[in-house]
Each structure stands twice: as C-alpha cells, then as structure tokens.
C-alpha cells in the first residue's frame, strides 16, 4: 500500500511542475491584443501632428546681478554686487586700478573706497576672463559695499597712464562733459588727478595742496574716510 501511495504522489508532482512553470512564464501579448491597442491609441497622422501646438521654452528673467555681455561690448560694465545703483549720486572720486597691482595695495584701496564712497575703475578683464575677474573682485570686496566698474573709456577721458590714479571731479557736470573725448585727451580743468602707489587719504591731501579750490569736494570725502 505505501508503495502505491508513493507512485500516486510522484505522478501528481510530475503533472504539477508544468502547471507551475506555465503560471510563472510571462504572458506575451497576442496579435489580437496588439491590434486592439492600436485601435484604442492610434499613431497621429501628418495632419494631426501639424495641428499640435509647439510648447514654448520657459522664459527666464535675468537676475539683476547677471553679467551683461552687451554692456561689456559697449566698453563699460558694472561688476555684479558692486554696491553702486542706478539712482546713486554722481561719482566725485574714481580710483583707477589694475588687478595686477600688489595685493596689499588693492586691499587697502578697496577698504578705503568703501568708507569714502569712491568708485574703483578697471580697464578690462583679468586674463580676458570674466569668471576670474569677478572671483578676484569678490574676494577683495568681501562683505563691504564697494562700487567697481570696467570702463576702458574712462582711462582715456581722464588721461590715466598708470595705476593707481586718483581722479577727483570738481563738479558733477565734469562727469558728462568728457563723454565725447577720444584718444589723446588731456585731463580737463574740471578734474584733478594724482598718480602713485599711495593711500587714498594721502592722494586727497596732495590734491588739496595742488588745487585748494577742490576743498568742497575733497574734504567731505576725507571726513568719511577718517570716520569724523
């Protein structure tokens, strides 16, 4: 009797294995299934494709601090986060520099320009790289509020031949009076300049000795610089 039961169990196992394999095998779609799917979701024809609206790319509004390539092409560019605004009063004092100057001099002039409200002016980019220029300027500025601009035309207007050069305009109209100046311009009587690797307060004192009539412009800057 036990041998008969074993044979029945073995026969049942042999019949069950194909059923299990069939249940685990993937069910591929039949041609009829594919035909039904195509009828439910047909491919669009040429007329339908041409009638579909083309999605527009998202509109990205440039940030206020973004680099203005057109401004660079025009020859004048305010560096991002420079601290100057379009509604700021006319610039009375400019400090013309290059990023190739000694690091200690650049740090001193950056700090003094922040306290005096002067603008630091560059002729162009460091190694022809905007990324490198912005990185160096940002490192020098830190958390200070300092105005920096790239303005090669200003070097010509104020006859700047070396850096640093300190230029004090005698009146607000002097800033606009020189816009038509081309190469070979001399420093106008409406401004006075001092060149040399000196501090800003030393340069202002030298300007006052040379042009005492500049006192109404220079003395308030000296007071801000000295915190008095």
C-alpha positions in Angstrom: 0.0 0.0 0.0 2.7 2.6 0.8 4.4 1.9 -2.5 1.1 2.6 -4.3 0.7 5.9 -2.4 4.3 7.0 -3.4 3.6 6.3 -7.0 0.4 8.4 -6.9 2.3 11.3 -5.2 5.1 11.1 -7.8 2.6 11.2 -10.6 0.8 14.2 -9.1 4.2 16.0 -8.8 5.1 15.3 -12.4 1.7 16.8 -13.5 2.0 19.8 -11.3 5.5 21.0 -12.4 4.5 22.1 -15.9 1.5 23.9 -14.5 3.8 25.9 -12.1 6.2 26.7 -14.9 3.3 27.8 -17.2 2.0 30.1 -14.4 5.4 31.8 -13.9 6.1 32.3 -17.6 5.4 35.9 -18.9 2.2 36.4 -20.9 3.2 38.0 -24.2 0.5 40.0 -26.0 -1.1 38.2 -28.9 -1.5 39.8 -32.3 -5.2 40.4 -31.4 -4.1 42.3 -28.2 -1.7 44.5 -30.3 -4.4 45.3 -32.8 -6.9 46.3 -30.1 -4.2 48.6 -28.5 -3.5 50.3 -31.8 -7.2 50.9 -32.4 -7.6 52.4 -28.9 -4.4 54.6 -29.3 -3.7 55.2 -33.0 -0.5 57.0 -34.1 -1.1 60.6 -35.1 -1.2 61.3 -38.8 0.7 64.1 -40.6 -2.4 66.4 -40.4 -2.7 65.8 -36.7 1.0 66.4 -36.0 1.0 69.8 -37.8 -2.1 70.9 -35.8 -0.5 70.3 -32.4 0.9 73.5 -30.7 4.6 73.6 -30.2 5.5 74.0 -26.5 7.4 77.2 -25.8 10.6 77.1 -23.7 10.3 78.5 -20.2 11.0 82.2 -20.0 13.9 83.1 -17.7 14.1 86.6 -16.4 17.8 87.6 -16.0 18.9 88.4 -12.5 19.9 92.0 -11.7 23.4 90.8 -10.8 23.8 88.8 -14.0 26.7 89.6 -16.3 25.6 92.0 -19.1 27.6 90.9 -22.2 26.2 93.8 -24.2 27.5 96.3 -21.7 30.9 94.7 -21.9 30.8 95.1 -25.7 29.9 98.8 -25.3 33.1 99.2 -23.2 31.5 99.8 -19.8 30.4 97.3 -17.3 29.4 97.4 -13.6 30.6 94.2 -11.8 28.0 92.2 -10.0 27.3 93.0 -6.4 29.4 96.2 -6.8 27.4 98.3 -4.4 26.5 101.0 -6.9 22.9 101.6 -8.1 21.4 103.5 -11.0 19.9 106.1 -8.6 23.2 106.9 -6.9 24.6 110.4 -6.9 27.2 111.4 -9.5 30.7 110.0 -8.8 33.1 112.5 -7.3 36.1 110.3 -6.8 37.4 107.5 -9.0 40.4 105.2 -8.3 41.8 103.7 -11.4 43.5 100.4 -10.7 44.6 97.1 -12.2 44.2 93.6 -10.7 47.9 93.2 -11.3 48.8 95.7 -8.6 50.2 94.4 -5.3 47.6 92.6 -3.2 48.2 94.7 -0.1 47.6 97.9 -2.2 44.3 96.5 -3.6 43.1 95.5 -0.2 43.8 98.9 1.2 42.2 100.8 -1.6 39.1 98.6 -1.6 38.7 99.2 2.1 39.2 103.0 1.8 36.9 103.2 -1.3 34.2 101.5 0.8 34.5 104.1 3.6 34.9 107.1 1.3 32.3 106.3 -1.3 34.8 106.2 -4.2 34.5 104.0 -7.3 37.2 101.6 -8.3 37.7 101.5 -12.1 39.2 98.7 -14.1 40.4 99.0 -17.7 39.4 95.4 -18.6 39.2 91.8 -17.6 41.9 89.8 -15.7 43.4 87.4 -18.2 40.5 88.1 -20.6 38.3 86.1 -18.2 35.1 87.4 -16.7 34.9 84.5 -14.3 38.4 85.1 -13.0 37.8 88.9 -12.7 34.6 88.5 -10.7 36.2 85.9 -8.5 39.1 88.2 -7.6 36.9 91.3 -7.1 34.5 89.3 -4.9 37.3 88.1 -2.8 38.7 91.6 -2.3 35.3 93.1 -1.6 34.1 90.5 0.9 31.1 92.0 2.8 32.0 95.6 2.1 29.8 97.8 -0.1 32.1 99.0 -2.8 31.4 100.2 -6.4 33.6 98.6 -9.1 33.2 99.2 -12.8 35.0 98.1 -16.0 35.3 101.3 -18.1 38.2 101.5 -20.5 36.9 104.7 -22.0 37.3 106.4 -18.6 41.1 105.7 -18.7 41.2 107.8 -21.9 38.8 110.5 -20.8 40.9 111.2 -17.7 44.3 110.5 -19.4 45.2 107.7 -16.9 48.5 106.2 -17.8 49.4 104.3 -14.6 47.7 102.6 -11.7 46.6 103.6 -9.2 45.5 107.0 -10.3 43.1 109.0 -8.1 40.7 111.4 -10.0 38.5 113.9 -8.3 36.0 115.8 -10.4 35.5 119.4 -9.4 31.7 119.4 -10.2 29.0 116.9 -11.3 28.9 118.3 -14.8 32.5 117.2 -15.4 31.5 113.6 -15.5 29.3 114.1 -18.6 31.4 116.8 -20.3 34.1 114.3 -21.4 31.9 111.7 -23.0 32.8 112.8 -26.5 36.5 112.7 -25.7 38.6 110.3 -27.9 42.2 109.2 -27.8 44.8 111.8 -26.8 42.5 113.7 -24.4 44.2 115.7 -21.6 42.9 115.8 -18.1 40.3 118.7 -18.1 40.4 121.6 -15.7 37.1 120.3 -14.2 39.0 117.4 -12.6 42.3 116.8 -10.8 44.3 113.7 -10.5 47.2 112.2 -8.5 49.1 109.0 -9.5 51.2 106.7 -7.4 51.0 103.7 -5.1 49.7 105.7 -2.1 46.8 105.6 0.2 43.5 107.4 -0.6 43.9 110.0 2.2 47.4 110.8 1.0 46.2 111.3 -2.5 43.3 113.6 -1.4 45.7 115.7 0.7 48.0 116.0 -2.4 45.0 117.1 -4.5 44.1 119.8 -1.9 47.7 121.1 -1.9 47.7 121.3 -5.7 44.1 122.6 -6.1 42.9 124.3 -2.9 39.6 125.1 -4.7 38.8 121.3 -4.6 38.2 121.5 -0.8 34.4 121.4 -1.1 34.7 118.1 -2.9 37.7 116.6 -1.2 37.1 117.4 2.5 33.8 115.6 2.9 35.4 112.5 1.4 38.3 112.8 3.8 35.9 113.1 6.7 34.1 109.9 5.7 37.4 108.2 5.2 38.6 109.1 8.6 35.2 108.5 10.3 34.9 112.0 11.6 
